[in-house]
């Protein structure tokens, strides 16, 4: 069996969206002749604690850990946050804090931690892994980001060893939705772009999760880009079906950031409630996971305040149960310049449970390609004519999961990744 070194920051018991792609890849890669060797921090900042995920780390997976130094403790102390408070990604803020300390912390993070707050881990990791690889050889390297510091580790190892290297970009680098929110100096912006181009042109292969983002990466200089989508694991779909909510629940699973706010949809829902007393009595807007304060304020201002339910973070297993329970699943695509390529990881798990999906995003984006004609995709400002389609979505009962979701099965996707690894190993000779 060939061995592949996977450099990832996110690994159980850390939960959250960044974990699942490579947790699931490592679960199924051994079936295709590749033993995963996962390199991850020994003491990372915990974004979402989900120890249940440790059960999914198979015995064939070798996990190598090394200490990391991160600035989050200093950041929390400076801004007055509790040390146990979770640092949210994508600038999500549940409490709506601000002030000069937050602004200064953002400026320091933006200009002194390039590409991200894990950059202090790069040099120690390169030293450690060079020694490790002398005694435990591998046949290929994969780095996955964000955080994109992982790619800098892999690039240094590629230059030192000549091993084939696949750079996996789960999200863009300078094209990520919150890049414009960083307080970058011109020097810092240029350095981000230089490092990004160096990674894209040094890697033997670049992999990303959507077709639009693949075109964007090619435009930035990547010579060969492949798309391997995120997906769903059939083992995660609850075997004992959860009863569908009697209420007309519109449920969002995961982080609801400010760029996912849907003021147009909130207004449409209020208008439907004004027209339909039954819908008004039964409707609930349920958030399972962290919600930016601006989203709650927006929905409340539109008139949905009395209908909002917040569950906070839950385990991945519970999130799957909440998906099955939902009357309709809400899928907002970020209102950002890179929206055409945004395919949230939750999309595939939504598909796997067979509940109707109400998506809001670009009509010609990649999300339309995945959803097809089975689900409802609305523009950010729904029209009066859309109200009847929205209302009808809450009456659908039949399961919508079918053969069309098979390409997004995690086992199938791991097979596609193994094929790319085989090609790289063969090319090296």
Residue pairs with C-beta under 8 A, 6 or more apart in sequence:
1 30
1 33
1 34
1 35
2 33
2 34
2 35
2 139
2 140
2 421
2 425
3 34
3 35
3 37
3 136
3 137
3 138
3 139
4 29
4 34
4 35
4 36
4 37
4 138
4 139
4 140
4 141
4 142
4 421
5 37
5 39
5 129
5 133
5 138
5 140
5 141
5 142
5 157
5 163
6 22
6 25
6 26
6 36
6 37
6 38
6 39
6 142
6 143
6 144
7 39
7 40
7 125
7 141
7 142
7 143
7 144
7 150
7 153
7 154
8 22
8 38
8 39
8 40
8 143
8 144
8 150
9 18
9 40
9 41
9 44
9 118
9 145
9 147
9 149
9 150
10 16
10 18
10 19
10 22
10 40
10 44
10 47
11 19
11 22
11 23
11 38
11 40
11 41
11 44
11 63
12 19
12 23
12 50
12 51
12 53
12 54
12 56
12 57
13 46
13 49
13 50
13 51
13 53
13 54
14 44
14 46
14 47
14 48
14 49
14 50
15 47
15 48
15 49
15 50
15 53
15 313
15 315
15 316
16 47
16 48
16 50
16 89
16 255
17 254
17 255
17 344
17 345
17 346
18 47
18 89
18 146
18 170
19 50
19 53
20 230
20 316
20 345
21 144
21 168
21 170
21 209
21 230
21 345
22 38
22 144
22 168
23 53
23 56
23 57
24 56
24 231
24 233
24 410
24 413
24 414
25 36
25 410
25 413
25 414
25 417
26 36
26 38
26 57
26 58
26 61
27 56
27 57
27 58
27 61
27 233
27 410
27 414
28 410
28 411
28 413
28 414
28 415
29 35
29 36
29 414
29 417
29 418
30 36
30 58
30 60
30 61
31 411
31 414
31 415
32 414
32 415
32 418
32 419
33 418
33 422
34 418
34 421
35 60
35 61
35 62
36 60
36 61
36 62
37 61
37 62
37 64
37 136
37 138
38 61
38 62
38 63
38 64
39 64
39 65
39 66
39 125
39 129
40 63
40 64
40 65
41 65
41 66
41 67
41 68
41 118
41 121
42 65
42 66
42 67
42 68
43 67
43 68
44 68
44 70
45 70
45 72
45 87
46 86
47 86
47 87
47 88
47 89
48 86
48 313
50 315
50 316
52 315
52 316
52 317
53 316
57 63
64 132
66 121
66 124
66 125
66 128
67 124
68 118
68 120
68 121
69 120
69 121
70 117
70 118
70 120
70 121
71 109
71 113
71 117
71 120
72 87
72 117
73 83
75 81
75 87
75 105
75 109
76 82
76 83
76 85
76 87
77 83
78 101
78 105
79 97
79 101
79 102
79 105
80 101
88 94
88 255
88 290
89 255
90 177
90 178
90 255
90 257
90 259
91 178
91 181
91 257
91 258
92 255
92 256
92 257
92 258
92 290
92 292
93 258
93 292
93 293
94 290
94 291
94 292
94 293
95 293
96 293
96 294
103 183
106 182
106 183
107 183
109 117
109 182
110 182
110 183
110 184
110 185
110 188
111 183
111 184
111 185
111 187
111 188
113 119
114 188
114 191
114 192
114 195
115 147
115 148
115 149
115 152
115 173
115 192
115 195
115 196
116 146
116 147
116 148
116 149
117 147
118 147
118 149
118 150
119 149
119 152
121 149
121 153
122 149
122 152
122 153
122 156
125 153
126 153
126 156
126 157
126 160
129 153
129 157
130 157
130 160
130 161
133 157
133 161
138 163
139 163
139 164
139 421
139 425
140 163
140 164
140 165
140 166
140 421
140 424
140 425
141 154
141 157
141 158
141 163
141 164
141 165
141 166
142 154
142 165
142 166
142 167
142 168
142 421
143 150
143 151
143 153
143 154
143 155
143 165
143 166
143 167
143 168
144 150
144 168
144 169
144 170
145 151
145 167
145 168
145 169
145 170
145 171
145 173
146 170
146 171
146 173
146 176
148 169
148 173
148 195
148 196
148 199
151 167
151 199
151 203
152 195
152 199
154 165
154 167
154 203
155 165
155 198
155 199
155 202
155 203
157 163
157 165
158 165
158 202
158 203
158 204
159 202
162 428
163 428
164 204
164 205
164 424
164 425
164 427
164 428
165 202
165 203
165 204
165 205
166 203
166 204
166 205
166 206
166 207
166 420
166 421
166 424
167 199
167 200
167 203
167 205
167 206
167 207
168 206
168 207
168 208
169 206
169 207
169 208
169 209
169 213
169 217
170 208
170 209
170 230
172 179
172 208
172 213
172 216
172 217
172 338
172 341
173 179
173 192
173 196
173 199
174 189
174 192
174 193
174 196
175 213
175 216
175 337
175 338
176 338
177 259
177 334
177 336
177 337
177 338
177 339
177 342
178 259
179 192
182 188
184 192
196 220
197 220
197 221
200 206
200 217
200 220
200 221
200 222
201 221
201 222
201 223
203 222
204 224
204 424
204 427
205 224
205 225
205 226
205 420
205 424
206 217
206 222
206 224
206 225
206 226
207 225
207 226
207 227
207 228
207 417
207 420
208 214
208 217
208 225
208 226
208 227
209 227
209 228
209 229
209 230
209 343
210 227
210 229
210 341
210 342
210 343
210 366
211 227
211 341
211 366
211 369
212 338
212 340
212 341
212 365
212 366
213 338
213 341
214 225
214 226
214 227
214 341
216 338
216 341
217 225
218 225
226 420
228 413
228 416
228 417
228 420
229 343
229 348
229 370
229 407
229 408
229 413
230 343
230 345
230 347
230 348
230 408
230 413
231 348
231 408
231 409
231 410
231 412
231 413
232 348
232 349
232 351
232 352
232 405
232 408
232 409
232 410
233 409
233 410
233 411
234 352
234 409
234 410
234 411
236 316
236 317
236 320
236 349
236 352
237 320
237 324
237 352
237 353
238 317
238 320
238 321
238 324
238 353
241 324
242 321
242 324
242 325
243 325
244 324
244 325
244 326
244 327
244 355
244 397
245 284
245 325
245 326
245 327
246 282
247 282
247 283
247 284
247 327
248 279
248 282
248 283
248 284
248 327
248 328
248 394
249 283
249 284
249 285
249 286
249 309
249 325
249 326
249 327
249 328
250 269
250 283
250 284
250 285
250 286
250 326
250 327
250 328
250 329
250 330
250 358
250 394
251 286
251 287
251 288
251 322
251 323
251 325
251 326
251 327
251 328
251 329
251 330
252 286
252 287
252 288
252 289
252 329
252 330
252 331
252 332
253 288
253 289
253 319
253 322
253 323
253 329
253 346
253 349
253 350
254 288
254 289
254 319
254 344
254 345
254 346
255 289
255 290
255 291
256 287
256 289
256 290
256 291
256 292
256 295
256 332
257 292
257 295
257 334
258 292
258 294
258 295
259 334
259 335
259 336
260 295
260 332
260 333
260 334
260 335
261 292
261 294
261 295
261 298
261 332
261 335
262 298
262 332
262 360
262 380
263 298
263 302
264 360
264 379
264 380
264 381
264 382
265 358
265 360
265 378
265 380
265 382
266 298
266 299
266 302
266 303
266 304
267 302
268 382
268 386
268 387
268 390
269 283
269 285
269 302
269 304
269 390
270 302
270 303
270 304
271 387
272 279
272 387
272 390
272 391
273 279
273 280
273 283
273 303
274 280
275 387
276 391
279 391
279 394
283 307
284 307
284 308
284 309
285 299
285 304
285 307
285 308
285 309
286 308
286 309
286 310
286 311
286 322
286 326
287 308
287 309
287 310
287 311
288 311
288 312
288 314
288 319
288 322
289 311
289 312
289 313
289 314
289 319
290 312
290 313
291 310
296 308
296 310
299 305
299 308
300 308
311 322
314 322
319 349
320 349
320 353
323 329
323 349
323 350
323 353
323 355
324 353
324 355
326 355
327 355
327 356
327 394
328 355
328 356
328 357
328 358
328 393
328 394
329 350
329 353
329 355
329 356
329 357
329 358
330 357
330 358
330 359
330 360
331 344
331 346
331 347
331 350
331 357
331 358
331 359
331 360
331 361
331 367
332 359
332 360
332 361
333 339
333 342
333 344
333 359
333 360
333 361
333 362
333 365
333 367
334 342
335 380
336 342
339 361
339 362
339 365
340 362
340 364
340 365
340 366
341 365
341 366
342 361
342 365
342 366
342 367
343 366
343 367
343 370
347 357
347 367
347 370
347 371
348 370
348 405
348 408
350 357
351 357
351 370
351 400
351 401
351 405
351 408
352 401
352 405
353 401
354 399
354 400
354 401
355 400
356 375
356 376
356 393
356 394
356 396
356 400
357 371
357 375
357 376
357 400
358 375
358 376
358 378
358 390
358 393
359 367
359 371
359 375
359 376
359 377
359 378
360 377
360 378
360 379
360 380
361 367
361 368
361 377
361 380
362 368
363 377
363 379
367 377
368 377
370 408
371 377
372 404
374 400
374 404
375 400
376 389
376 390
376 393
378 386
378 389
378 390
382 390
406 412
